[in-house]
Amino acid sequence: MRILVQKFGGTSVDSDEHRQMAAARVIRAVQDGWSVVVVVSAIGRQGAPYATDTLVGTLKNVDPAVPPAPREMDLMMACGEIISTVVFAQTLRVLGFDTVALTGGQAGIETDYDFGNARILSIDPVYIVRMLETGKIVLVAGFQGVTQQGAVTTLGRGGSDTTASALGAALKAYTGEIGVEIYTDVDGVKTADPRLVPEARTLSCASYEEVAEMAHMGAKVVHPRAAEIANQYQIPLWVKSTFLEAPGTLIAHGETLPEEVRLRVTGVTHTGKIVYLRFDLPTGDEDDKAVIELEIYRMLQREKIALYLNSTSGGAFSFAVAREHLRRLRDLLDGLVVPVKLGGRRRPPFGRIYLLGLGQKQSGFEAQRRMLENAASFVEVHTVEAEVTENCTVVSVIAARFKGVPGVMALILDTLSKVGVPVFQTADSEFSISVLIPEGDAAKATRALHDKFGLGAAAA
């Protein structure tokens, strides 16, 4: 038995016309001899009757002052995928194909208890396999699973992509051939966002690492977790268009790709609306800085706030976050007290305390400052005001191998300087070089770098 997992996004199933086009992809795979498992996202986008955002709004509107419990929120959010899965199953049934629609739990997907951002712990695909062996097309609601005790959970952003890759991994043991196809409204992985760079090309192939890095740095075609799972289990992953007859992009292990692909620059991405924060310690003490930095990072990790461009130098450290998190960040950090090296001395000062501020001087900050004034005779008290730069974005150049390649950072900075784009911060990794720039310069910077690396000259 050859098993193919096909995932369809919300725009692929948001109308009768689109569902017919998606169904044609499924039917073609069946006719080619595949046993097909279909993963379906919620119908449409914000404003559509059964879109996830619409369902969330319905629950919140009961009383905007009382936030829903995470458990009930997940139960509500999972309804969108269940509805679209059943509707798409009926579409295929009307066309003469035997189908069975399953929730994530019925498909054997078990998760942890992190409501709203659950991780898949295991998948028992026995029932799916049994249905495939009877000739049925199996449709699974994406973005969801259940805990060991049966509570419905959702997997967070990109959860349907993750569902598809995880099902492919679980089903690999039951077949001699496995594949995963991600269907979207674009024809594959692009060298840049075509809204910013109209001449952006579709890549014929890319490595798991490249695509995961592109996704982490802003590209929205495949969720990074889906690429990571496919890489871990060595499952070929295709990104294709529901609406266009195009070959799409094959995502595979880098060593299996042609040498010219492994040596190229893959693309240029940009990461939405970003806020940049820099903390300078008045004492310049690097040990103190490490304690404060660790405390902040632990706090943000607990809040599931992703960081970009983490940097440390001397007595200062900095990072960037999505602008949507700024209000929560102020609540967490404005007025945060971090004790350092308390005790161990017989005479005052008995240690140091740092009071963090984010420039707002909120009531919490002022209350902490007054309290610490009373302790100033016993401990050193230092205020650390963060420098907050709003209206930024991160532009990244992605490649299969950047580590050890000289001159690329200088080339990027020179290119941006020539088009008048200021750079606030830089960072590099094995697969990317990133720059923090003004948000208004995102299109100009992306186009300039796309042109500089010749990404629009020919199909990659």
N, C-alpha and C positions, 0 to 999 in steps of 0.2 A: 504494500500500500504506500503510495506517494502522497504526502500530506502538505497542503499549502494553506498557510494562514494569511487571510486578506483583511486588512483593517481599512475601514472607510470613515473619514472624518465627517463632521456635522454638515458641511456644505455639500457632501456627496449624497446625503439622504434627506435633504430639506424640502424636496418637492417631488411630485410624481415623475417629472421629466428626469430629474437627477437620479432618482431611485432606479429608473429604467436603465440609465447609463451604467450605474453601479452594478445592477443585476447582470448586465451584459458581460462585465468583467468576471463575475462569478461563474456564469454559464460557460464562458469560453474556457475557464480553467477546468471545469467538470468535463467538458468535451475533450480536453487535452489529456484526460486520464487522472487528474488530481482528485483526491478526497479533500474537500474544502471546509475549513473552519473560518467563519466570518466574524470579525470583531467590529462592533458598531459604536460610534459616538452618539451623543445626544443630537437631536435634530436642530440644525441651524445654529445661529449665533444670537447675541443679545437682542431681545425683543421678540424672537420667535416664541410661540405659545409654550413649547416644551423644552426650550433651551435651558441649560443649567442656570444661567443668570436669572432667567424669568422665574424658575422654581425657587431659587434662593430669595428673590425679591418678594414672592408670595408669602414665604414664611416670615421674613423680617417685617413685612407690612402688618402683621397681626398686631404688633406693638413695637415700633422702632426703638423704644426706650429699653426693651427687654430682649437682649440677644438670645437667639435660640441655643439650646444645648448642642454641643458638637455631635453627640450621638444622633439626635433627631435631625440635625442639619445634613449629616451624611445620608440618612434614610431618605430625606427629601431629594437631595442631589442625585442619588442613584436612580431616581424615577425616570429622568430624561433618557438615559441609555436604555433602560428597560423598554420604554415606549418605542424608541426608534428601532430597537432590535426586533420587537414583535411586528412592527409595521413592515420592516424590510423582509422579515421571514414570510409574511403574508404576500408581499410583492412577488417573491420567488415561487411561492406556492401557486399563485394565480397563473404564473408562467409555466406551470406543470412540473415543478420540482418538489420533492419531498423534503421538508425542513423540520428542524426542532430548534426552538429559541430557549436560551438558558440565561439566567442571571449569573453574575460572577460566582456566587456561592454554589449554585447548581452545577457550574462548570468545574468545581473543585478547587477554587482559588481561596486559600487561607492567608490572612494578613495579620499583622500586629494590631494593637489597639490605638494607634495614632490617628484618631479621626481627622479627616480632612487631608491627611498626607501619609496614609498608611503604606507600609512596605509589604510586598508579597513574601511570605515565609515559605510557602510550598504550594504546589499544584498537583492534585490527584486527577489525571485526565482519563481515568478508566471509563467513565460514562461517555465522555466525548468519543473515545475510540470505539466503544460499543455501538454508538449511533452511526459513526462513519462506516463501520463494517456492515451496517444494514443498508448503506447507500444514501443515507440522509446528508443534506447540507446542514452543518451545525452552526448556529448563530449564537454568539456570546456577547452579552452586554459588557462593553469596555468600562475602564475607569473605576472598577469596584471589586470587592471581594467580601469575605466574612471572617470574623474572628473565630477562635476555637469555640466560643460560646454562642456563635450564630449572629452576632451583631453585624449589621451591614456597615462597611467602611468604603471610603473613596480614596483614590490613590494620588490625588493632587494633580497639578498641571501636567499635561502630557500623559495622563493615566491610561488612555486607550492605546497609545503607542507601546507603553510598558506592558499592558495586557497582551498585546499581540506577540511581542518578543518573548515574554515569559511563557506563553502557551507554546510557541515554537520550541523553546528549550525543553519544556515538559514532554512534548510529543515526539521529540527526536528519538527517544528510546523505542518508540513503537513503529518506526518506519525506516526504510532504507534511504529515503530522500525527503528532506524537509526544506521548506522555503517560507519566507515572510515577505509580504508585499504591503507597503504603506501607501494608500491612495489618498491624494489631496487635491487641491484645486490648482496646483502648479505641476509642471512636468518633470520634476526631479529636484536635486540639490543644485542651487544656483551659485555662481561665483560671487554674487552680491545680491542685495535686495533689489529686485527689478523696479521697485517704486522709486529708488534713489538712482539706480544705474540701469536705464532701459536696455543697454547693450549687454547686460549680464548674460552669461552663457550657462547652459545646463551641463553639469559634469556627467560624463558617461560612467565614471566609477570613482570611488573614494574609499579611504580606509575607515574602519570603525573609529579610530582615534581622531581623525580629521573631523568627521561628522559630529562626534561627541563634543569636540572643542568648539566647533562652529555653533552648536546648539547652546553650550554653556555661555558663549559670548554673544548671543542674541539671535542667531538664525532660528526660525520657527518651523522648519520642515519636519524634523524628527526630534523627539525628546532625547536628551543625552542618556537617560537611564535605559531607554530602549536599545540604543547603540551599544551601551556597555554590556547588556545582557546578551545581545547577539554576538558580541566579541568573545565573551566568556565561554559561550557554548558553540562558537564557530558556526553560526547559522547565517547563510546568505540573506541579506536584507535589501529589498528593492524599494525605491521611492518612485511612484508613478502618478500620473494624472488620471482621474476618473473621466475627464471630459475630452482629453486629447489623445490621439493615436501617436504615442511617442515611446521610445524604449525606456525612458526613465534613467535613474542612477542606481548602479549596483554598489552596495556597501559591503566590503569584504576585508579580510586580513591584509594588512599592508604588504606583507611579503609575497602575497599571491598576485599583486597588481604589477603591471608593466613598470620597468625601471623609470621611464620618463614621467610616469604618474607619481612615483615615490619621490622624485626629485623636484617636483614643481611647487609653486605657490598655489594653494587651493582656492582661496577666496578672501573676501574682505567682509567683515560683519560689523554691525553696530548694536550697542546695548542700550536701547530706550533712554529713559530720563533718569539721570544719576545725580546723586549729591555726594560731594567729596568732603571728608572731615580730616583735619590734621590736629594732632595734640602735641604741644611742645611743653616739656616739663621744665619749670623754672630752675630746678636743681641740676638738670642735665644728667641725673644719675641713671645709668643704663639698667642697673638692677631694679630700681624702683619702676622704671618704664616697663620692664618685662612683667612685673606683678600687675600693674594697671592694665596693660595690654591684654594679658591673659584673662583678667576679670571681665573686661569688656567683651572679648571674643566668646567666652563661655556664656555670658548673658545673651548675646546675639544668637548663639547656636541654640540655646533653649527656646528662643523666640522664632527660630527658623528663618532668620533674616540673612540672606546670602550677601557675602562680601566680595568686592572686586578690588583689584590693585592694592592688596595689602602691602605695606612698605614700612620699613623701620630703618632709622639712621640716627646714630648718636642718642640724644635724649628726646627724640621725637618719633612718632609713628603716625601712620595715616591709613585710611581705607575709604572705599566708596560703597554706597548702597543705593538701591532703587529709590527714587523720590517718594514712592508710595509709602515707604517705611519711615519717612522723616518724622512724622508726628509721634509714632510709637517710639522712635529712637530718642526723641526729646524727653518723653515720659520716663524712659529707662535711665538715661544718662545725665540729664540736667539735675544736678544736686546729688549725684552718686558720690558716696564717701568710700574711699579705698584706704584702709590702714596698711602701713608698711613698716616692718622692723619694730613693732611694738614690744616692749619688755627688754630684758637683758641688760639694763643700765640701772645704777643705784641713784643717779641724779637726773633731774630733768635737763633736756627733753628726753622723754622715754621712748621716742620713736617719731615717725612722721605720718601725717594723714594728708591725703590729697582730696580736694573737693573739685569735682568735675562740673563744668558749665558748658552749655551749648549756645550761649549768646542771648538767651531769652530771659534770664533772671526770673524764672517762674517761682511760684510760692514755695515749692519744695526746695529749690536752691537757696532762697533767702532764709528759710527756716533752718536748714543745715548750717548755713554760714553763721547765723547768730549762735547756734548751739556750739559750734566749734570755737567761736571767739572766747567762750568761757573756759575752753580747754587749752588755750594757747600757752598758758604758763607751764603746762605739763608736757605738751608735744609740739613739734613743729607742724604748722598748718600751712599748706600750699594750695592755692587755687589754680586749676588748669583750665583755661578757656580754650575750647576747640575753635579752630578756624573753619567755618562752614561755607563751602562754595556750592551754590545751587546751580541749576540749569546747565548741567554737564551731560556728556555722553561718552561712552567708551567705544573706540573704533579699533578693531583687531585685524591683523593680517595672519591668516592661517596657512600652515604648511605641514606636510608630513614629517619633515625634519627641519627644525630651526636650531637645535642644540649644536653648538660648535661651528655654526656658519657665521663668519665674520662680516661686518659691514652692513647687515640688514637694518639694524636699528638706526644707524646713521643715515641710510638711504631713506627710511621712512620719515625721519625728522627733517631731512633736507627737502623732501617732496612737500611736506606740509608747510614748511617755512616759505617755500616759493609761491604757494597759493594763499598765504596770509592766515594760516590756521595756528593759533597759539596752542602749545602743549603744556598742560599743568603737571602731568605725572606719566611715567612709563612703567611697563612691567613686561616680563617675558617668561615663557615656559617652553617646554620641549616642542609644543605644536603651535604656539602663537606669540606674537608681539603686539602689545596693546598700548594705546595712548588715551589719556583722558583729555578731552577737548571741550570747548563750548558746544552746547546742544545745537545751537543754530548753525554750526559749521559741519554737522554730520554728513549732509549730502555732498558738500564740496570736498571734504576729506575722503569720503568713501570713493567718489569718482576719481579723484586724483591718484589715490593708491591703486585703484583698479586699473587705471590706465598705465601707471608706472610699471606694474608687474605684468602688463600685457595680457590681462585676463579676458579682455573683450576681443582680442585679435582673431581668435579661432576657437572652435568648440573644444573644450577640454576633455 
